């Protein structure tokens, strides 16, 4: 098994923090940019892509600030996190993503997230 590495990506999003957060934690918001559909069963989120589902538990949620999910079929110590960060001086809003990937796949994983966040920006109108 290849070594897994943690990476963080920060992308500016022109949106109010509250609107952005709704796209990160609600099933309907996530389905607009992150995946094809999201259903919540027994407290777990089932993300669907091309008819196949992958189940994750919501590990942590801080209202209007952060959501952290862990794939149920993944390592216990891995997660993906989306945080809304507001600059104190400029009030610029950024989406900070933390995720894990195989060593050597950081560039393609970051590109995938950047592509997804482009979909998010289009959904928000940013």
N, C-alpha and C positions, 0 to 999 in steps of 0.2 A: 504494500500500500504506500502511495507516495505521501510525502510530507504535506501537511495542510498549513496554510499561512493566513493570517488575519490581515485585511486591508481596510483602509478608510478612504472615503471619497467625499469631497465637499463641493456641492454644486449650488450656484445661486438660483433662486426661484423667485420671480416677481409675483408675490402673493401675500395676502395677510396670513399670519401664522395659524389662525383658526381655520381658515379655508383649507390651507395646505394640510393641516393635521387631519381633517376629515377625509382627505384622499389617502391617508396613510393607515387609518385604523378602522374605517367602516368597510364592510363587504362591498357595498355599491361603489364607494370611492376607489377601492383597490381594483375592482373589475374594470374601471375605466382606463387604467394605464398599466397595471402590474401583470395582469393575467386575463384570461377570457371570462372567468366567473369565479366567485367566492361564495361558499356556503359555510355556515357555522353549525357544527354538530357536536353536542356534548361539550361545548366550550372550546372546541378546536376548530381552526380554520382549514377548510379544504380548498386549496387553490387549484384551478383547472386550466390546463393548456391543451388545446387540440383534443379535448375529450378525456384526457388523462388527469387524474387528481393526485395531488401531493398534500399530505396533511401536516399541519404545523400547530404547535400550541403557542398561545400568546403568553410569553414568559413575563413580560413587564410592560406596563403602560403608564405613562405620566401624562395627564390630560393636557392637550395642546402643546406637547413638547416631544414625546418619544414613544415609540413602540418597538418591542423586541419580540421576535418570533424564533422558535426552534423547530426545525424539521424533525418529525417523530422518527423518521428512518435515518437520521444523521447522528453524528457523535454528540454525546451529552453536553460537551463543553463548547459546542459551536452554535451560532445563532446568526440571524441577520437583523440589523437594527436600523431604524430610520428616525433621525432626530431633527426637529425643527430648531434652528439656531438663529437668533436675532442679534445683530451687532448693536451693542449699546450706544455707539456713537452715531452710526449712519442709519440705523433701523433696517439695514439690508437683511433679507431673509435668505437663509441657506438651508439646504437639505444635506445632512451629514449621514452617509450610509456606511455602516460597518458590516462586513461579510467575511466569509472564509472561502478559500479556493485551494486547489492543488498548487504546490510550489511550481513556479514557471508559468502559471496561467493568470497571473495578476492583470496583465494588460488586457487580455480578452474578457476577463470578468469585469474589469472597470468599464470597458467599452459596452458590454451588455447593459450594465447599470446606466451608463450615460444615455444609451438608446431608450431605455425604459423611462428615464427621467424626461427625455424629450417628449415622449407620449404624455407624461404627466403635465408638462408645461402646456401642451396643446389642449389637454382636457380642462385645465384651469383657465386658459386664455392668457398665459404668461408670455 
